[in-house]
């Protein structure tokens, strides 16, 4: 089932307008998730909204927003008052300017979305805006309201659609100076730099996301498989730290030698067909010993589809934005 649009409205470049829909480009729903349960009863933990002073549960209709200005003093703001703040970007992404992609500091990037025409009309206007951005080799900057907050959005062509990336405001980005001031100024010799460059050359390649697998996710699935089948779990020893580097030049030389030895194996691995998905996501969960109603499906190696996740309650709806 295709995901629901997080936002629907209009995309506008001057007098050119078309209806569009905004969809999330990423998802965390495939990851193993946990519920909190009572250790004594095994029942799921639920949270109630209670009055901090009286301890009594409060109905949703009696809950409103408040801005704290002092201890136990709040400025109350109603939903109607918030709705009156509705901006034009609530329904329209107005392209304000075009900037080079390199001008956008990566610290300002929040998350990506897909922007597509909404319905059967407006595809020609959408194509005009998309190809204009593509031909200029720039990124279009506009604003959009998601979850009642206005965000900066950067639009750039992606295949037949547009990728919209939410951006942070300057006040949300911390200055690096307060963190970097205590870093010592050290002098690096040419020999050290040359050795480090050789190591980089040995490890250089193209970024292929499909070559990476979520090892923690895979370990979680293996752990749950073991527990579902009544198998004991083994505690792995924590990896030993190598400690501080005493001789940096010696460490660089040993690193380079190690990378040269590993290079043939890496080249051989590159020649193999890339994995379509991480192993932890591809493998089906093992069946529960003895079968029964709770038994999982048998492993199907020839069907590299989405991994069957451990039994859980209905998926929670995740808010956009």
Secondary structure, DSSP 8 states (H G I E B T S, - for coil): -----SEEEEEEETTEEEEEEEEES---TTS-----B-TTT--B-----B-TTT--B--GGG--EEEEEETTEEEEE-HHHHHTT--GGGTEEE--EEE-GGGS-GGGEEEEEEEEE-SSS-HHHHHHHHHHHHHHT-EEEEEEEETTEEEEEEEEEETTEEEEEEE--GGGS--SHHHHTTS------HHHHHHHHHHHHHH-----GGG---HHHHHHHHHHHHHHTT---------------S-HHHHHHHHHHHHHHHHHHHHHHHTS---SS-HHHHS-----TT--TT------TT---S------S--------
